[in-house]
Amino acid sequence: MTHIGGYPPKYNPAVKPKLVADPPRLFICGHSHILKVMYDDKIKCLHINPGAAGRQGWHTIRTLVRLTIDGTNMKDCEVIELGPRAS
């Protein structure tokens, strides 16, 4: 998990060597406020950017991601919308 990580295949240059050398099964990052859930076939890793749950930023809908981790299995991935950013 890191703040600025990028996404497949455009990972942050500071993070990419670590991901390639020792790929995790799950990589969570943020910064962009752009919701993305995607699987990186190259390193066999689930990539999640949950978007943004706060009211500050340029996103229009507040989001988060919930999933179940059962041993080495990740399942029941769910995007939850919290409503509009502006109140």
C-alpha positions as a Markdown table, in Angstrom:
| # | Residue | x | y | z |
|---|---|---|---|---|
| 1 | Met | 0.0 | 0.0 | 0.0 |
| 2 | Thr | 1.3 | 3.4 | -0.9 |
| 3 | His | 0.0 | 6.9 | -1.7 |
| 4 | Ile | 1.4 | 7.5 | -5.2 |
| 5 | Gly | 1.7 | 4.2 | -7.0 |
| 6 | Gly | 0.4 | 4.6 | -10.5 |
| 7 | Tyr | -1.5 | 1.8 | -12.2 |
| 8 | Pro | -0.8 | -1.1 | -14.6 |
| 9 | Pro | 1.4 | -0.7 | -16.6 |
| 10 | Lys | 2.2 | 2.9 | -15.7 |
| 11 | Tyr | 3.4 | 2.4 | -12.2 |
| 12 | Asn | 5.3 | 5.2 | -10.4 |
| 13 | Pro | 9.0 | 4.9 | -11.2 |
| 14 | Ala | 9.9 | 4.7 | -7.4 |
| 15 | Val | 7.4 | 1.7 | -6.9 |
| 16 | Lys | 7.8 | -0.3 | -10.2 |
| 17 | Pro | 11.1 | -2.0 | -9.4 |
| 18 | Lys | 9.7 | -3.3 | -6.1 |
| 19 | Leu | 6.6 | -4.6 | -7.7 |
| 20 | Val | 8.5 | -6.4 | -10.4 |
| 21 | Ala | 11.1 | -7.8 | -8.1 |
| 22 | Asp | 8.7 | -9.1 | -5.5 |
| 23 | Pro | 5.1 | -8.9 | -6.8 |
| 24 | Pro | 2.4 | -8.7 | -4.2 |
| 25 | Arg | -1.0 | -10.3 | -4.8 |
| 26 | Leu | -2.7 | -7.0 | -3.9 |
| 27 | Phe | -1.5 | -3.4 | -4.5 |
| 28 | Ile | -3.5 | -0.5 | -3.1 |
| 29 | Cys | -2.7 | 3.1 | -3.9 |
| 30 | Gly | -4.4 | 6.4 | -4.2 |
| 31 | His | -3.5 | 10.1 | -5.0 |
| 32 | Ser | -5.3 | 10.4 | -8.3 |
| 33 | His | -8.8 | 10.2 | -6.7 |
| 34 | Ile | -9.7 | 8.0 | -9.8 |
| 35 | Leu | -11.4 | 4.8 | -8.9 |
| 36 | Lys | -9.7 | 1.8 | -10.5 |
| 37 | Val | -9.9 | -1.9 | -9.9 |
| 38 | Met | -7.9 | -3.9 | -12.3 |
| 39 | Tyr | -5.8 | -7.0 | -12.5 |
| 40 | Asp | -2.2 | -6.8 | -13.7 |
| 41 | Asp | -1.6 | -10.0 | -15.7 |
| 42 | Lys | 2.1 | -9.3 | -16.1 |
| 43 | Ile | 2.9 | -9.4 | -12.4 |
| 44 | Lys | -0.3 | -11.4 | -11.3 |
| 45 | Cys | -1.5 | -8.7 | -8.9 |
| 46 | Leu | -4.8 | -7.1 | -8.2 |
| 47 | His | -4.5 | -3.3 | -8.3 |
| 48 | Ile | -7.0 | -1.1 | -6.4 |
| 49 | Asn | -7.3 | 2.7 | -6.2 |
| 50 | Pro | -10.4 | 3.2 | -4.1 |
| 51 | Gly | -11.0 | 6.7 | -5.5 |
| 52 | Ala | -11.7 | 9.3 | -2.8 |
| 53 | Ala | -14.0 | 9.2 | 0.2 |
| 54 | Gly | -13.4 | 12.8 | 1.2 |
| 55 | Arg | -15.2 | 16.1 | 0.3 |
| 56 | Gln | -12.0 | 17.9 | -1.0 |
| 57 | Gly | -10.6 | 17.3 | -4.5 |
| 58 | Trp | -12.0 | 17.3 | -8.0 |
| 59 | His | -13.8 | 14.0 | -7.9 |
| 60 | Thr | -17.6 | 14.2 | -8.2 |
| 61 | Ile | -18.6 | 11.0 | -6.4 |
| 62 | Arg | -17.1 | 9.8 | -3.2 |
| 63 | Thr | -16.1 | 6.1 | -3.3 |
| 64 | Leu | -14.4 | 3.3 | -1.5 |
| 65 | Val | -13.7 | -0.3 | -2.2 |
| 66 | Arg | -14.5 | -3.3 | 0.1 |
| 67 | Leu | -13.3 | -6.8 | -0.5 |
| 68 | Thr | -12.8 | -10.1 | 1.4 |
| 69 | Ile | -9.3 | -11.5 | 1.8 |
| 70 | Asp | -9.5 | -15.2 | 2.6 |
| 71 | Gly | -6.0 | -16.5 | 2.8 |
| 72 | Thr | -4.5 | -15.9 | -0.6 |
| 73 | Asn | -7.9 | -15.4 | -2.2 |
| 74 | Met | -9.5 | -12.0 | -2.8 |
| 75 | Lys | -13.2 | -12.0 | -3.5 |
| 76 | Asp | -16.4 | -10.1 | -3.2 |
| 77 | Cys | -14.9 | -6.9 | -4.4 |
| 78 | Glu | -17.5 | -4.1 | -4.1 |
| 79 | Val | -17.3 | -0.5 | -5.0 |
| 80 | Ile | -19.3 | 1.6 | -2.6 |
| 81 | Glu | -20.5 | 5.1 | -3.6 |
| 82 | Leu | -20.9 | 7.5 | -0.7 |
| 83 | Gly | -22.7 | 10.2 | -2.7 |
| 84 | Pro | -21.6 | 13.5 | -4.3 |
| 85 | Arg | -18.5 | 15.3 | -3.1 |
| 86 | Ala | -20.2 | 18.6 | -2.7 |
| 87 | Ser | -22.9 | 18.8 | -0.1 |
